[in-house]
Amino acid sequence: MSTLPLMFKKEGLVEKHQLEGVDPSDRYFNRTVLVNRVPSGYSTKIMYEAFVVESQPHSTIAAAVKELVDKLQGFGFTRIRTRANFKGTRYLAEKETWIDYPDLP
């Protein structure tokens, strides 16, 4: 990873978020969400077993993460929450606040 400050980095991995929830077979899971800077903003990606979900580019990291969560919920995932764990190479020591996403009705 480049040592350039994130604001100057043109493209590539800029953050890692932790995502927790319950999968469609009612098992708890915890995975890393990769947040990449792309030419048109930010996109996110998560792998769960052989299942890969990616967001479209968004102007903010929060919007990209939200789209990813929406897609997972559409596949039956529930009780999802996220938080940033790394900004660049800086570990945030689990000090970031969790963001809870309400389940679909």
N, CA, C and O atoms as a GROMACS GRO file, in nm:
protein
  420
    1MET      N    1   0.085  -0.118   0.000
    1MET     CA    2   0.000   0.000   0.000
    1MET      C    3   0.089   0.123   0.000
    1MET      O    4   0.193   0.127   0.066
    2SER      N    5   0.048   0.221  -0.072
    2SER     CA    6   0.123   0.346  -0.081
    2SER      C    7   0.127   0.415   0.054
    2SER      O    8   0.036   0.401   0.135
    3THR      N    9   0.233   0.490   0.077
    3THR     CA   10   0.243   0.566   0.201
    3THR      C   11   0.189   0.708   0.185
    3THR      O   12   0.197   0.788   0.278
    4LEU      N   13   0.135   0.739   0.067
    4LEU     CA   14   0.075   0.871   0.047
    4LEU      C   15  -0.045   0.889   0.139
    4LEU      O   16  -0.116   0.792   0.166
    5PRO      N   17  -0.068   1.010   0.188
    5PRO     CA   18  -0.190   1.032   0.264
    5PRO      C   19  -0.311   0.996   0.179
    5PRO      O   20  -0.309   1.011   0.057
    6LEU      N   21  -0.418   0.947   0.245
    6LEU     CA   22  -0.536   0.901   0.172
    6LEU      C   23  -0.594   1.007   0.080
    6LEU      O   24  -0.642   0.975  -0.028
    7MET      N   25  -0.589   1.134   0.121
    7MET     CA   26  -0.651   1.238   0.040
    7MET      C   27  -0.578   1.256  -0.094
    7MET      O   28  -0.635   1.311  -0.188
    8PHE      N   29  -0.452   1.212  -0.102
    8PHE     CA   30  -0.376   1.227  -0.225
    8PHE      C   31  -0.372   1.099  -0.307
    8PHE      O   32  -0.328   1.100  -0.422
    9LYS      N   33  -0.417   0.991  -0.251
    9LYS     CA   34  -0.415   0.864  -0.321
    9LYS      C   35  -0.522   0.863  -0.428
    9LYS      O   36  -0.639   0.889  -0.399
   10LYS      N   37  -0.485   0.833  -0.551
   10LYS     CA   38  -0.580   0.840  -0.662
   10LYS      C   39  -0.674   0.722  -0.665
   10LYS      O   40  -0.795   0.741  -0.674
   11GLU      N   41  -0.623   0.601  -0.658
   11GLU     CA   42  -0.707   0.483  -0.667
   11GLU      C   43  -0.650   0.374  -0.579
   11GLU      O   44  -0.532   0.375  -0.545
   12GLY      N   45  -0.736   0.277  -0.541
   12GLY     CA   46  -0.692   0.162  -0.463
   12GLY      C   47  -0.759   0.157  -0.328
   12GLY      O   48  -0.846   0.238  -0.296
   13LEU      N   49  -0.717   0.060  -0.249
   13LEU     CA   50  -0.774   0.036  -0.116
   13LEU      C   51  -0.747   0.153  -0.023
   13LEU      O   52  -0.632   0.191  -0.002
   14VAL      N   53  -0.854   0.210   0.035
   14VAL     CA   54  -0.837   0.324   0.125
   14VAL      C   55  -0.888   0.296   0.266
   14VAL      O   56  -0.842   0.357   0.362
   15GLU      N   57  -0.983   0.203   0.280
   15GLU     CA   58  -1.035   0.168   0.412
   15GLU      C   59  -1.076   0.022   0.414
   15GLU      O   60  -1.101  -0.039   0.310
   16LYS      N   61  -1.082  -0.033   0.536
   16LYS     CA   62  -1.140  -0.166   0.560
   16LYS      C   63  -1.243  -0.148   0.670
   16LYS      O   64  -1.216  -0.087   0.774
   17HIS      N   65  -1.362  -0.203   0.647
   17HIS     CA   66  -1.469  -0.198   0.745
   17HIS      C   67  -1.500  -0.340   0.790
   17HIS      O   68  -1.485  -0.435   0.714
   18GLN      N   69  -1.543  -0.352   0.912
   18GLN     CA   70  -1.589  -0.479   0.964
   18GLN      C   71  -1.740  -0.485   0.945
   18GLN      O   72  -1.809  -0.387   0.975
   19LEU      N   73  -1.792  -0.597   0.896
   19LEU     CA   74  -1.935  -0.616   0.879
   19LEU      C   75  -1.974  -0.743   0.953
   19LEU      O   76  -1.914  -0.848   0.933
   20GLU      N   77  -2.076  -0.732   1.038
   20GLU     CA   78  -2.128  -0.847   1.111
   20GLU      C   79  -2.275  -0.862   1.078
   20GLU      O   80  -2.342  -0.766   1.043
   21GLY      N   81  -2.324  -0.984   1.090
   21GLY     CA   82  -2.466  -1.007   1.067
   21GLY      C   83  -2.500  -1.154   1.075
   21GLY      O   84  -2.423  -1.234   1.127
   22VAL      N   85  -2.618  -1.187   1.023
   22VAL     CA   86  -2.667  -1.324   1.021
   22VAL      C   87  -2.697  -1.360   0.877
   22VAL      O   88  -2.766  -1.286   0.807
   23ASP      N   89  -2.645  -1.475   0.832
   23ASP     CA   90  -2.665  -1.515   0.693
   23ASP      C   91  -2.803  -1.579   0.674
   23ASP      O   92  -2.874  -1.603   0.771
   24PRO      N   93  -2.842  -1.607   0.548
   24PRO     CA   94  -2.975  -1.662   0.523
   24PRO      C   95  -3.002  -1.796   0.591
   24PRO      O   96  -3.118  -1.832   0.612
   25SER      N   97  -2.898  -1.871   0.627
   25SER     CA   98  -2.918  -1.998   0.698
   25SER      C   99  -2.911  -1.980   0.850
   25SER      O  100  -2.896  -2.078   0.924
   26ASP      N  101  -2.922  -1.854   0.895
   26ASP     CA  102  -2.929  -1.819   1.037
   26ASP      C  103  -2.797  -1.840   1.113
   26ASP      O  104  -2.798  -1.870   1.232
   27ARG      N  105  -2.684  -1.823   1.043
   27ARG     CA  106  -2.554  -1.831   1.107
   27ARG      C  107  -2.494  -1.691   1.120
   27ARG      O  108  -2.500  -1.611   1.027
   28TYR      N  109  -2.437  -1.662   1.237
   28TYR     CA  110  -2.367  -1.536   1.259
   28TYR      C  111  -2.240  -1.535   1.173
   28TYR      O  112  -2.176  -1.638   1.157
   29PHE      N  113  -2.205  -1.419   1.117
   29PHE     CA  114  -2.081  -1.406   1.040
   29PHE      C  115  -2.018  -1.270   1.063
   29PHE      O  116  -2.083  -1.176   1.108
   30ASN      N  117  -1.890  -1.262   1.031
   30ASN     CA  118  -1.810  -1.141   1.047
   30ASN      C  119  -1.711  -1.140   0.931
   30ASN      O  120  -1.631  -1.232   0.916
   31ARG      N  121  -1.715  -1.034   0.849
   31ARG     CA  122  -1.627  -1.026   0.733
   31ARG      C  123  -1.571  -0.885   0.717
   31ARG      O  124  -1.621  -0.790   0.777
   32THR      N  125  -1.467  -0.874   0.637
   32THR     CA  126  -1.406  -0.746   0.605
   32THR      C  127  -1.466  -0.691   0.476
   32THR      O  128  -1.478  -0.763   0.377
   33VAL      N  129  -1.502  -0.564   0.479
   33VAL     CA  130  -1.547  -0.493   0.359
   33VAL      C  131  -1.429  -0.409   0.310
   33VAL      O  132  -1.374  -0.329   0.385
   34LEU      N  133  -1.391  -0.429   0.185
   34LEU     CA  134  -1.282  -0.352   0.126
   34LEU      C  135  -1.341  -0.229   0.058
   34LEU      O  136  -1.433  -0.240  -0.023
   35VAL      N  137  -1.289  -0.112   0.093
   35VAL     CA  138  -1.335   0.014   0.034
   35VAL      C  139  -1.224   0.066  -0.057
   35VAL      O  140  -1.113   0.095  -0.012
   36ASN      N  141  -1.255   0.076  -0.185
   36ASN     CA  142  -1.156   0.121  -0.283
   36ASN      C  143  -1.195   0.256  -0.341
   36ASN      O  144  -1.312   0.283  -0.368
   37ARG      N  145  -1.093   0.340  -0.359
   37ARG     CA  146  -1.115   0.464  -0.434
   37ARG      C  147  -1.103   0.429  -0.581
   37ARG      O  148  -1.006   0.366  -0.623
   38VAL      N  149  -1.202   0.469  -0.658
   38VAL     CA  150  -1.206   0.445  -0.802
   38VAL      C  151  -1.221   0.579  -0.871
   38VAL      O  152  -1.247   0.679  -0.804
   39PRO      N  153  -1.205   0.586  -1.003
   39PRO     CA  154  -1.211   0.717  -1.070
   39PRO      C  155  -1.338   0.798  -1.042
   39PRO      O  156  -1.333   0.921  -1.040
   40SER      N  157  -1.450   0.731  -1.020
   40SER     CA  158  -1.574   0.805  -0.997
   40SER      C  159  -1.621   0.803  -0.852
   40SER      O  160  -1.739   0.828  -0.826
   41GLY      N  161  -1.532   0.775  -0.756
   41GLY     CA  162  -1.570   0.780  -0.615
   41GLY      C  163  -1.516   0.662  -0.536
   41GLY      O  164  -1.395   0.637  -0.535
   42TYR      N  165  -1.607   0.589  -0.469
   42TYR     CA  166  -1.569   0.476  -0.385
   42TYR      C  167  -1.658   0.357  -0.417
   42TYR      O  168  -1.777   0.372  -0.444
   43SER      N  169  -1.598   0.238  -0.414
   43SER     CA  170  -1.675   0.116  -0.430
   43SER      C  171  -1.634   0.020  -0.318
   43SER      O  172  -1.526   0.032  -0.260
   44THR      N  173  -1.723  -0.074  -0.288
   44THR     CA  174  -1.698  -0.169  -0.180
   44THR      C  175  -1.712  -0.311  -0.230
   44THR      O  176  -1.776  -0.337  -0.332
   45LYS      N  177  -1.650  -0.404  -0.156
   45LYS     CA  178  -1.654  -0.545  -0.194
   45LYS      C  179  -1.645  -0.629  -0.068
   45LYS      O  180  -1.569  -0.598   0.025
   46ILE      N  181  -1.723  -0.736  -0.066
   46ILE     CA  182  -1.717  -0.832   0.045
   46ILE      C  183  -1.724  -0.972  -0.013
   46ILE      O  184  -1.791  -0.996  -0.113
   47MET      N  185  -1.653  -1.065   0.051
   47MET     CA  186  -1.660  -1.206   0.014
   47MET      C  187  -1.715  -1.284   0.133
   47MET      O  188  -1.667  -1.270   0.246
   48TYR      N  189  -1.816  -1.366   0.105
   48TYR     CA  190  -1.872  -1.454   0.208
   48TYR      C  191  -1.876  -1.594   0.149
   48TYR      O  192  -1.958  -1.623   0.062
   49GLU      N  193  -1.789  -1.679   0.197
   49GLU     CA  194  -1.767  -1.810   0.139
   49GLU      C  195  -1.737  -1.791  -0.010
   49GLU      O  196  -1.640  -1.721  -0.041
   50ALA      N  197  -1.812  -1.848  -0.102
   50ALA     CA  198  -1.784  -1.831  -0.245
   50ALA      C  199  -1.867  -1.718  -0.305
   50ALA      O  200  -1.867  -1.698  -0.427
   51PHE      N  201  -1.937  -1.644  -0.222
   51PHE     CA  202  -2.029  -1.538  -0.262
   51PHE      C  203  -1.957  -1.404  -0.256
   51PHE      O  204  -1.904  -1.367  -0.151
   52VAL      N  205  -1.953  -1.330  -0.368
   52VAL     CA  206  -1.888  -1.200  -0.372
   52VAL      C  207  -1.993  -1.095  -0.407
   52VAL      O  208  -2.068  -1.110  -0.503
   53VAL      N  209  -1.997  -0.987  -0.328
   53VAL     CA  210  -2.091  -0.877  -0.352
   53VAL      C  211  -2.010  -0.748  -0.363
   53VAL      O  212  -1.921  -0.723  -0.281
   54GLU      N  213  -2.041  -0.668  -0.465
   54GLU     CA  214  -1.972  -0.541  -0.486
   54GLU      C  215  -2.074  -0.430  -0.507
   54GLU      O  216  -2.183  -0.454  -0.558
   55SER      N  217  -2.036  -0.310  -0.467
   55SER     CA  218  -2.122  -0.194  -0.491
   55SER      C  219  -2.077  -0.123  -0.618
   55SER      O  220  -1.966  -0.143  -0.667
   56GLN      N  221  -2.164  -0.041  -0.669
   56GLN     CA  222  -2.129   0.050  -0.778
   56GLN      C  223  -2.051   0.166  -0.716
   56GLN      O  224  -2.054   0.184  -0.595
   57PRO      N  225  -1.981   0.244  -0.795
   57PRO     CA  226  -1.912   0.362  -0.739
   57PRO      C  227  -2.011   0.465  -0.684
   57PRO      O  228  -2.116   0.489  -0.743
   58HIS      N  229  -1.975   0.524  -0.571
   58HIS     CA  230  -2.055   0.629  -0.507
   58HIS      C  231  -1.962   0.744  -0.468
   58HIS      O  232  -1.841   0.726  -0.458
   59SER      N  233  -2.020   0.860  -0.447
   59SER     CA  234  -1.939   0.977  -0.412
   59SER      C  235  -1.889   0.973  -0.268
   59SER      O  236  -1.793   1.043  -0.234
   60THR      N  237  -1.953   0.892  -0.183
   60THR     CA  238  -1.908   0.880  -0.044
   60THR      C  239  -1.889   0.734  -0.006
   60THR      O  240  -1.949   0.645  -0.064
   61ILE      N  241  -1.804   0.712   0.092
   61ILE     CA  242  -1.783   0.577   0.144
   61ILE      C  243  -1.911   0.524   0.207
   61ILE      O  244  -1.946   0.408   0.187
   62ALA      N  245  -1.980   0.607   0.282
   62ALA     CA  246  -2.104   0.564   0.348
   62ALA      C  247  -2.208   0.514   0.248
   62ALA      O  248  -2.275   0.414   0.273
   63ALA      N  249  -2.221   0.583   0.136
   63ALA     CA  250  -2.318   0.542   0.034
   63ALA      C  251  -2.278   0.408  -0.029
   63ALA      O  252  -2.364   0.325  -0.059
   64ALA      N  253  -2.149   0.388  -0.050
   64ALA     CA  254  -2.102   0.262  -0.108
   64ALA      C  255  -2.126   0.146  -0.012
   64ALA      O  256  -2.168   0.038  -0.054
   65VAL      N  257  -2.099   0.168   0.117
   65VAL     CA  258  -2.123   0.064   0.217
   65VAL      C  259  -2.274   0.034   0.226
   65VAL      O  260  -2.314  -0.082   0.236
   66LYS      N  261  -2.356   0.139   0.224
   66LYS     CA  262  -2.501   0.121   0.232
   66LYS      C  263  -2.552   0.037   0.115
   66LYS      O  264  -2.635  -0.051   0.135
   67GLU      N  265  -2.504   0.062  -0.006
   67GLU     CA  266  -2.548  -0.019  -0.120
   67GLU      C  267  -2.509  -0.165  -0.100
   67GLU      O  268  -2.587  -0.255  -0.132
   68LEU      N  269  -2.390  -0.190  -0.049
   68LEU     CA  270  -2.345  -0.326  -0.024
   68LEU      C  271  -2.438  -0.395   0.076
   68LEU      O  272  -2.479  -0.509   0.056
   69VAL      N  273  -2.471  -0.325   0.184
   69VAL     CA  274  -2.563  -0.378   0.285
   69VAL      C  275  -2.700  -0.406   0.223
   69VAL      O  276  -2.759  -0.511   0.247
   70ASP      N  277  -2.750  -0.313   0.143
   70ASP     CA  278  -2.879  -0.332   0.076
   70ASP      C  279  -2.878  -0.459  -0.009
   70ASP      O  280  -2.975  -0.535  -0.009
   71LYS      N  281  -2.769  -0.481  -0.082
   71LYS     CA  282  -2.759  -0.601  -0.166
   71LYS      C  283  -2.760  -0.727  -0.080
   71LYS      O  284  -2.828  -0.824  -0.112
   72LEU      N  285  -2.683  -0.726   0.030
   72LEU     CA  286  -2.681  -0.842   0.118
   72LEU      C  287  -2.820  -0.869   0.176
   72LEU      O  288  -2.864  -0.984   0.181
   73GLN      N  289  -2.889  -0.764   0.218
   73GLN     CA  290  -3.023  -0.781   0.271
   73GLN      C  291  -3.117  -0.838   0.166
   73GLN      O  292  -3.205  -0.918   0.198
   74GLY      N  293  -3.099  -0.799   0.041
   74GLY     CA  294  -3.180  -0.854  -0.067
   74GLY      C  295  -3.160  -1.004  -0.085
   74GLY      O  296  -3.249  -1.072  -0.136
   75PHE      N  297  -3.044  -1.055  -0.044
   75PHE     CA  298  -3.017  -1.199  -0.051
   75PHE      C  299  -3.056  -1.271   0.078
   75PHE      O  300  -3.035  -1.392   0.090
   76GLY      N  301  -3.114  -1.198   0.175
   76GLY     CA  302  -3.163  -1.262   0.297
   76GLY      C  303  -3.075  -1.247   0.419
   76GLY      O  304  -3.102  -1.309   0.522
   77PHE      N  305  -2.970  -1.166   0.411
   77PHE     CA  306  -2.886  -1.142   0.528
   77PHE      C  307  -2.957  -1.044   0.621
   77PHE      O  308  -3.025  -0.953   0.574
   78THR      N  309  -2.943  -1.062   0.752
   78THR     CA  310  -3.013  -0.978   0.850
   78THR      C  311  -2.918  -0.933   0.961
   78THR      O  312  -2.804  -0.978   0.969
   79ARG      N  313  -2.968  -0.844   1.045
   79ARG     CA  314  -2.898  -0.793   1.163
   79ARG      C  315  -2.756  -0.746   1.129
   79ARG      O  316  -2.660  -0.779   1.198
   80ILE      N  317  -2.745  -0.670   1.022
   80ILE     CA  318  -2.615  -0.624   0.973
   80ILE      C  319  -2.573  -0.495   1.042
   80ILE      O  320  -2.653  -0.404   1.063
   81ARG      N  321  -2.446  -0.490   1.077
   81ARG     CA  322  -2.386  -0.367   1.129
   81ARG      C  323  -2.244  -0.358   1.077
   81ARG      O  324  -2.181  -0.460   1.047
   82THR      N  325  -2.193  -0.234   1.066
   82THR     CA  326  -2.058  -0.212   1.015
   82THR      C  327  -1.986  -0.107   1.098
   82THR      O  328  -2.048  -0.029   1.170
   83ARG      N  329  -1.854  -0.106   1.086
   83ARG     CA  330  -1.770   0.002   1.140
   83ARG      C  331  -1.636  -0.001   1.069
   83ARG      O  332  -1.590  -0.105   1.024
   84ALA      N  333  -1.576   0.116   1.060
   84ALA     CA  334  -1.443   0.126   0.999
   84ALA      C  335  -1.339   0.070   1.096
   84ALA      O  336  -1.341   0.101   1.215
   85ASN      N  337  -1.249  -0.013   1.044
   85ASN     CA  338  -1.141  -0.068   1.126
   85ASN      C  339  -1.003  -0.018   1.084
   85ASN      O  340  -0.913  -0.009   1.167
   86PHE      N  341  -0.986   0.014   0.954
   86PHE     CA  342  -0.860   0.065   0.904
   86PHE      C  343  -0.887   0.182   0.810
   86PHE      O  344  -0.977   0.175   0.725
   87LYS      N  345  -0.811   0.287   0.824
   87LYS     CA  346  -0.808   0.397   0.728
   87LYS      C  347  -0.666   0.397   0.675
   87LYS      O  348  -0.572   0.435   0.745
   88GLY      N  349  -0.652   0.354   0.549
   88GLY     CA  350  -0.517   0.331   0.497
   88GLY      C  351  -0.454   0.217   0.574
   88GLY      O  352  -0.514   0.110   0.585
   89THR      N  353  -0.336   0.239   0.628
   89THR     CA  354  -0.271   0.135   0.710
   89THR      C  355  -0.291   0.159   0.858
   89THR      O  356  -0.241   0.083   0.941
   90ARG      N  357  -0.364   0.264   0.894
   90ARG     CA  358  -0.385   0.299   1.035
   90ARG      C  359  -0.500   0.219   1.094
   90ARG      O  360  -0.614   0.233   1.050
   91TYR      N  361  -0.470   0.136   1.193
   91TYR     CA  362  -0.571   0.057   1.263
   91TYR      C  363  -0.643   0.149   1.362
   91TYR      O  364  -0.579   0.221   1.438
   92LEU      N  365  -0.775   0.144   1.360
   92LEU     CA  366  -0.854   0.234   1.444
   92LEU      C  367  -0.884   0.176   1.582
   92LEU      O  368  -0.960   0.234   1.659
   93ALA      N  369  -0.826   0.060   1.612
   93ALA     CA  370  -0.836  -0.002   1.743
   93ALA      C  371  -0.980  -0.022   1.789
   93ALA      O  372  -1.010  -0.011   1.908
   94GLU      N  373  -1.068  -0.051   1.695
   94GLU     CA  374  -1.209  -0.078   1.725
   94GLU      C  375  -1.276   0.036   1.802
   94GLU      O  376  -1.367   0.013   1.881
   95LYS      N  377  -1.230   0.159   1.778
   95LYS     CA  378  -1.286   0.275   1.847
   95LYS      C  379  -1.401   0.338   1.770
   95LYS      O  380  -1.475   0.420   1.826
   96GLU      N  381  -1.417   0.303   1.642
   96GLU     CA  382  -1.525   0.360   1.562
   96GLU      C  383  -1.659   0.306   1.610
   96GLU      O  384  -1.668   0.194   1.659
   97THR      N  385  -1.762   0.386   1.594
   97THR     CA  386  -1.897   0.347   1.634
   97THR      C  387  -1.958   0.254   1.531
   97THR      O  388  -1.941   0.272   1.411
   98TRP      N  389  -2.029   0.153   1.580
   98TRP     CA  390  -2.102   0.062   1.490
   98TRP      C  391  -2.218   0.137   1.425
   98TRP      O  392  -2.280   0.223   1.488
   99ILE      N  393  -2.245   0.105   1.301
   99ILE     CA  394  -2.363   0.156   1.231
   99ILE      C  395  -2.454   0.035   1.209
   99ILE      O  396  -2.417  -0.060   1.140
  100ASP      N  397  -2.573   0.039   1.267
  100ASP     CA  398  -2.671  -0.068   1.253
  100ASP      C  399  -2.765  -0.037   1.137
  100ASP      O  400  -2.810   0.076   1.120
  101TYR      N  401  -2.794  -0.139   1.058
  101TYR     CA  402  -2.885  -0.125   0.944
  101TYR      C  403  -3.012  -0.205   0.974
  101TYR      O  404  -3.005  -0.326   0.994
  102PRO      N  405  -3.127  -0.137   0.976
  102PRO     CA  406  -3.252  -0.210   1.006
  102PRO      C  407  -3.279  -0.315   0.899
  102PRO      O  408  -3.253  -0.295   0.781
  103ASP      N  409  -3.333  -0.428   0.944
  103ASP     CA  410  -3.370  -0.534   0.851
  103ASP      C  411  -3.483  -0.488   0.760
  103ASP      O  412  -3.560  -0.398   0.794
  104LEU      N  413  -3.490  -0.552   0.644
  104LEU     CA  414  -3.599  -0.523   0.552
  104LEU      C  415  -3.732  -0.568   0.614
  104LEU      O  416  -3.735  -0.667   0.687
  105PRO      N  417  -3.840  -0.495   0.585
  105PRO     CA  418  -3.970  -0.535   0.645
  105PRO      C  419  -4.019  -0.667   0.589
  105PRO      O  420  -4.126  -0.714   0.628
   0.00000   0.00000   0.00000
